[in-house]
Amino acid sequence: MLEQVNLVAVRLRDLEERGRQQARNWRMRGATQLQQQRNGGMDGTTALSEEDKLALFHVLNDQRLGMERLGSIVTRDVRDTDILKEEMNKAESVVRGGSGGGRRAPAIFGGR
């Protein structure tokens, strides 16, 4: 499970870096276009090129896939945590419910 979490973390960091790089590219393009507007008198509207649209699509799609993976991992972790809580409650009830005042070791995960 830790390997999966680490793998998702690495992928998310990669996606974040790709997103930051794309943002830097757009800022540079925006600065260049702003300079062109000042010098050339463009109408102030800026359309994304097909290349930019495709790059944006890929970044957003990768982020979506990463979030889906992360969501499934969190769902499994919540399920596992609930199982652990149930087992701990069973173990505590065995320790508290022991006869003769003696304490027995907890019966965690089917142990005796």
Salt bridges, closest charged atoms under 4 A:
GLU17 OE1 - ARG20 NH2 3.29
GLU17 OE2 - ARG24 NH2 2.91
GLU50 OE2 - LYS53 NZ 3.55
ASP52 OD2 - ARG29 NH1 1.93
ASP62 OD2 - ARG18 NH1 2.73
GLU68 OE2 - ARG64 NH1 2.69
ASP80 OD1 - ARG79 NH2 2.84
GLU87 OE2 - LYS90 NZ 3.52
GLU92 OE1 - ARG96 NH2 3.66
